[in-house]
Amino acid sequence: SHSYVGPDYSIQKNTGKISLEQIDALCVKSFPLCMRQLHRALRDSHHLRHGGRMQYGLFLKGIGLTLEQALEFWKKEFIRGKVDADKFDKGYAYSIRHNYGKEGKRTDYTPYSCMKIIMSNPPSQGDFHGCPFRHSDPELLKQKLQSNKIPPSGITQILELVKGMHYQLACQKYFELTHDVDDIGFSLNHPNQYFTESQKLLNGGRELKKEFNNSGNFQQKNNSQESINSSSTPTSSNAKADTELEGLEAYFTED
């Protein structure tokens, strides 16, 4: 009953519409907190461990980055750290191409849903993936919210939702507070949905209108089928996504 059944964002209707120069600005305006956290960690340390690369890489793929853009994005960042160009080409480029279905089983891997992020592969020390509302210490989460200019009253509301294990509702409240809206009018269940809805709102529905016209009814229908507001921790996940994860993790084992 907790399986994600909405759009999987594997079909990139906006492929190539995002430039690498836009990512920093888009991060501030339209990335959910989980992806904003990963982006900031990547910019600061010029590296992400395999869990972070998988979660963030597939998200970037879902918002429209082409394979060529993804290779350039990760290579430029990693060589600013401790990875030289040759090591990147040998150790990381294959896994990025694998992400895009160009290697191995040629599977078109899908961006992770909120349920997937909340339920599987919890972060350990040195990791930045996962759901900040689920996996962050409350005091650390409070600091993150403060750094993102969430007002004290909003932080209190979010922390109360987190205390009740309503992690996706906490993220919805974060969306409302960062976009200055009282009610987002949809059930948030995917980081790429967060991005798409944000861009739609900020651009007056113009930028991604076609995608919403094509999928909006389907998405709304499936939202009603998914128990995303349960106060209990999810216990099962999408079987297809799990199978894909097993195939992909083999190519992301190097830290």
C-alpha positions as CSV (number, residue, x, y, z in Angstrom):
1,S,0.0,0.0,0.0
2,H,3.0,2.3,0.4
3,S,4.5,1.6,-3.1
4,Y,5.0,4.7,-5.2
5,V,2.6,4.5,-8.2
6,G,2.8,8.0,-9.6
7,P,4.8,9.3,-12.6
8,D,8.4,7.9,-12.5
9,Y,10.0,10.9,-14.3
10,S,12.2,8.6,-16.4
11,I,10.8,10.1,-19.6
12,Q,12.6,13.4,-19.9
13,K,10.1,15.8,-21.5
14,N,12.4,18.7,-20.7
15,T,15.7,17.1,-21.7
16,G,18.3,19.7,-22.6
17,K,16.2,22.6,-21.4
18,I,18.3,23.0,-18.2
19,S,21.8,24.4,-18.6
20,L,24.6,23.6,-16.2
21,E,24.9,27.3,-15.4
22,Q,21.3,27.3,-14.1
23,I,21.7,24.6,-11.5
24,D,23.0,26.8,-8.6
25,A,20.1,29.2,-9.0
26,L,17.5,26.4,-9.6
27,C,18.8,24.7,-6.4
28,V,17.9,27.8,-4.3
29,K,14.5,28.3,-6.0
30,S,13.2,24.9,-6.8
31,F,15.1,22.0,-5.3
32,P,13.6,20.1,-2.4
33,L,15.6,20.2,0.8
34,C,17.1,16.7,0.2
35,M,18.5,17.7,-3.2
36,R,19.5,21.1,-2.0
37,Q,21.5,19.4,0.8
38,L,23.2,17.1,-1.8
39,H,24.0,20.0,-4.1
40,R,25.5,22.1,-1.4
41,A,27.7,19.1,-0.1
42,L,28.9,18.5,-3.7
43,R,29.9,22.1,-4.2
44,D,31.6,22.2,-0.8
45,S,33.6,19.0,-0.9
46,H,33.6,18.3,-4.7
47,H,32.6,14.7,-4.0
48,L,29.6,12.6,-3.0
49,R,29.6,9.0,-1.9
50,H,27.7,6.5,-3.9
51,G,24.4,6.9,-2.2
52,G,24.5,10.6,-2.8
53,R,25.6,10.3,-6.4
54,M,22.7,7.9,-7.1
55,Q,20.0,10.0,-5.5
56,Y,21.2,13.3,-6.8
57,G,22.3,12.1,-10.2
58,L,18.9,10.5,-11.0
59,F,17.2,13.6,-9.8
60,L,19.2,15.8,-12.2
61,K,18.5,13.4,-15.0
62,G,14.8,13.8,-14.2
63,I,14.8,17.6,-14.3
64,G,16.3,17.5,-17.8
65,L,20.1,17.1,-17.7
66,T,21.3,15.2,-20.8
67,L,24.0,12.5,-20.5
68,E,26.6,14.8,-21.9
69,Q,25.6,17.5,-19.4
70,A,25.7,15.0,-16.5
71,L,29.2,13.8,-17.5
72,E,30.5,17.4,-17.7
73,F,28.8,18.4,-14.4
74,W,30.2,15.5,-12.3
75,K,33.6,15.6,-14.0
76,K,34.1,19.3,-13.4
77,E,33.1,19.0,-9.8
78,F,35.1,15.9,-9.0
79,I,38.4,17.2,-10.5
80,R,38.1,20.2,-8.3
81,G,38.6,17.7,-5.4
82,K,40.8,14.7,-5.2
83,V,39.8,12.9,-8.5
84,D,41.8,13.6,-11.6
85,A,40.3,13.5,-15.1
86,D,41.7,10.0,-15.8
87,K,40.4,8.5,-12.6
88,F,37.0,10.0,-13.3
89,D,36.8,8.6,-16.8
90,K,37.8,5.2,-15.5
91,G,36.0,5.0,-12.2
92,Y,32.9,7.2,-12.5
93,A,31.9,8.0,-16.2
94,Y,30.7,4.4,-16.8
95,S,28.3,4.6,-13.9
96,I,26.8,7.9,-15.2
97,R,26.3,6.4,-18.6
98,H,24.8,3.3,-16.9
99,N,22.3,5.7,-15.2
100,Y,21.1,6.9,-18.6
101,G,20.7,3.3,-19.9
102,K,23.8,3.4,-22.1
103,E,25.7,0.6,-20.4
104,G,25.0,-2.8,-18.9
105,K,21.4,-3.9,-19.2
106,R,20.5,-0.6,-20.9
107,T,17.9,0.1,-18.2
108,D,16.5,3.6,-18.1
109,Y,16.8,4.2,-14.3
110,T,14.2,6.3,-12.7
111,P,14.6,9.1,-10.1
112,Y,13.9,8.1,-6.5
113,S,10.5,8.8,-5.1
114,C,10.1,10.2,-1.6
115,M,9.1,6.8,-0.3
116,K,12.2,5.3,-1.8
117,I,14.4,7.9,-0.2
118,I,12.7,7.6,3.2
119,M,12.7,3.8,3.3
120,S,15.9,2.6,1.8
121,N,19.7,3.1,2.3
122,P,19.7,5.4,5.3
123,P,22.7,7.7,5.4
124,S,25.7,7.0,7.6
125,Q,28.5,9.3,8.7
126,G,29.9,11.1,5.7
127,D,26.8,10.7,3.6
128,F,24.4,13.4,2.5
129,H,21.7,11.5,0.8
130,G,18.4,10.5,2.4
131,C,15.5,12.6,3.5
132,P,16.5,15.5,5.9
133,F,13.1,15.3,7.5
134,R,13.4,11.6,8.2
135,H,17.2,11.2,8.8
136,S,18.4,14.4,10.3
137,D,18.7,15.1,14.0
138,P,15.9,17.6,15.0
139,E,18.5,20.2,16.1
140,L,20.5,19.8,12.9
141,L,17.3,20.0,10.8
142,K,16.4,23.2,12.7
143,Q,19.7,24.7,11.7
144,K,19.2,23.7,8.1
145,L,15.8,25.3,8.1
146,Q,17.2,28.5,9.7
147,S,20.0,28.7,7.1
148,N,17.3,28.5,4.4
149,K,15.5,31.4,6.0
150,I,12.4,29.5,7.2
151,P,10.7,31.7,9.9
152,P,10.6,30.4,13.5
153,S,6.8,29.7,13.3
154,G,7.4,27.6,10.2
155,I,10.2,25.7,11.7
156,T,8.0,24.9,14.7
157,Q,5.3,23.6,12.3
158,I,7.8,21.5,10.4
159,L,9.4,20.0,13.5
160,E,5.9,19.0,14.8
161,L,5.2,17.2,11.6
162,V,8.5,15.4,11.8
163,K,7.9,14.5,15.4
164,G,4.7,12.8,14.2
165,M,6.6,11.0,11.4
166,H,4.8,13.0,8.7
167,Y,7.9,13.5,6.7
168,Q,6.3,14.3,3.3
169,L,3.9,16.7,5.0
170,A,6.9,18.4,6.5
171,C,8.4,18.7,3.0
172,Q,5.0,20.1,1.7
173,K,5.1,22.7,4.5
174,Y,8.7,23.6,3.5
175,F,7.5,24.1,-0.1
176,E,4.7,26.4,1.1
177,L,7.0,28.4,3.2
178,T,9.7,28.8,0.6
179,H,7.2,29.6,-2.2
180,D,4.9,31.9,0.0
181,V,1.7,29.9,-0.6
182,D,-0.8,28.8,1.9
183,D,-1.7,25.5,0.2
184,I,0.2,23.8,-2.6
185,G,-2.9,22.0,-3.7
186,F,-1.3,18.6,-4.3
187,S,0.2,15.7,-2.4
188,L,4.0,15.8,-2.5
189,N,5.5,12.3,-3.1
190,H,8.5,12.8,-5.4
191,P,11.5,15.2,-5.5
192,N,11.1,15.7,-9.2
193,Q,7.4,16.5,-8.7
194,Y,8.6,19.2,-6.1
195,F,10.9,20.7,-8.8
196,T,8.3,20.6,-11.5
197,E,5.5,22.1,-9.4
198,S,7.9,24.8,-8.2
199,Q,8.9,25.8,-11.7
200,K,5.3,25.8,-12.7
201,L,4.4,28.1,-9.8
202,L,7.4,30.4,-10.3
203,N,6.9,30.7,-14.1
204,G,3.2,31.1,-14.0
205,G,2.6,27.6,-15.4
206,R,4.4,28.3,-18.7
207,E,7.7,26.5,-18.5
208,L,6.4,23.0,-17.8
209,K,2.7,23.4,-18.8
210,K,2.8,20.6,-21.4
211,E,4.1,18.1,-18.8
212,F,1.3,19.0,-16.4
213,N,-1.4,18.8,-19.1
214,N,-0.2,15.3,-20.0
215,S,0.2,13.9,-16.6
216,G,-1.7,16.0,-14.1
217,N,-4.9,13.9,-14.0
218,F,-3.0,10.7,-13.8
219,Q,-0.8,12.0,-11.0
220,Q,-3.8,13.3,-9.0
221,K,-5.6,10.0,-9.4
222,N,-2.6,8.0,-8.1
223,N,-2.0,10.4,-5.2
224,S,-5.4,9.4,-3.8
225,Q,-4.2,5.8,-3.9
226,E,-1.0,6.3,-2.0
227,S,-1.0,6.4,1.8
228,I,1.7,9.1,2.1
229,N,0.4,10.7,5.3
230,S,0.5,7.7,7.5
231,S,2.1,8.3,10.9
232,S,3.9,4.9,10.6
233,T,7.2,4.3,8.9
234,P,6.7,2.7,5.5
235,T,7.4,-1.0,5.3
236,S,7.5,-1.9,1.6
237,S,8.7,-0.3,-1.7
238,N,8.3,-0.4,-5.4
239,A,9.6,-3.8,-6.6
240,K,10.7,-2.5,-9.9
241,A,12.7,0.3,-8.3
242,D,14.4,-2.2,-5.9
243,T,15.4,-4.4,-8.8
244,E,16.9,-1.4,-10.6
245,L,18.7,-0.4,-7.5
246,E,20.4,-3.7,-7.2
247,G,21.6,-3.5,-10.7
248,L,22.8,0.0,-10.4
249,E,24.5,-0.2,-7.0
250,A,27.2,-2.4,-8.5
251,Y,28.5,0.5,-10.5
252,F,28.5,3.0,-7.6
253,T,30.4,1.0,-5.0
254,E,33.6,3.2,-5.2
255,D,33.5,6.1,-2.7
